[in-house]
Amino acid sequence: MVPRKLLKLIENGTVERHAAGDIFYALDFKEELYIVKSGYVKRYAMDDEQKVIESIYGPGYFFPLTPVFKKLLDFNLSQENKRYVYQAMTNLEIQGISSKALEEAVTADPAVYADLLLEAGVRLKANINRLASNALKDDYKKVAHQLVCLADEFGEPKQNGVRPSLRIQVPLEAIDIAEQLNLSVETVQEAFEKLQEQDLLDIEDRYLSINDMNLVKDVYL
């Protein structure tokens, strides 16, 4: 499914560009709902003790949904009082529209809500997967599970000898997985090395490839 009505609505919206590594905040946004036109961006919550990556958005993803649900449905998706920070993981181009334009669109065509529901489902799936990874008792299994989830969400086929592999299109390092799973970087790095020793994982310049999804799933099943 493709959120066609939202895509059409936002195609003439405000364009913003960020270089890889740029950090910005919700208060910096010129509009209230954005689509990622190209690149990848992560959202993380900051507190006094740690940084936790809560979401990664890639091409075609709409964000943030929390203010949209508040504006259109008077429904708070989160009661947390956290500082949310965005960081471009690659060069990034996003395009946004105002809440007023969105309100006018759903009033004229309530079917736009179906697109918003689809986007909420995409984020719900990613959050369920991350919770499932965190629920595993063994840290090695946590990492393997999260890599499978990321490959399922962001992977593209890559021919690796006789075996087709999935290359995760998001540039990732051990610290990114650690910040998603509340693990130490050393623990994640050890898991990476173990998967590489078993020829289940390739790492090329921050890009991870899963060489056999079924065998990596066997690690935690």
Secondary structure, DSSP 4 states (H G I P E B T S, - for coil): ---HHHHHHHTTSEEEEE-TT-EEEGGG-SSSEEEEEES-EEEEEE-SS-EEEEEEE-TT-EE--HHHHHHHH---S-----EEEEEESSSEEEEEE-HHHHHHHHHH-TTHHHHHHHHHHHHHHHHHHHHHHHH-SSHHHHHHHHHHHHHHHHEEEEEETTEEEEEESS---HHHHHHHHT--HHHHHHHHHHHHHTT-EEEETTEEEES-HHHHHHHH-
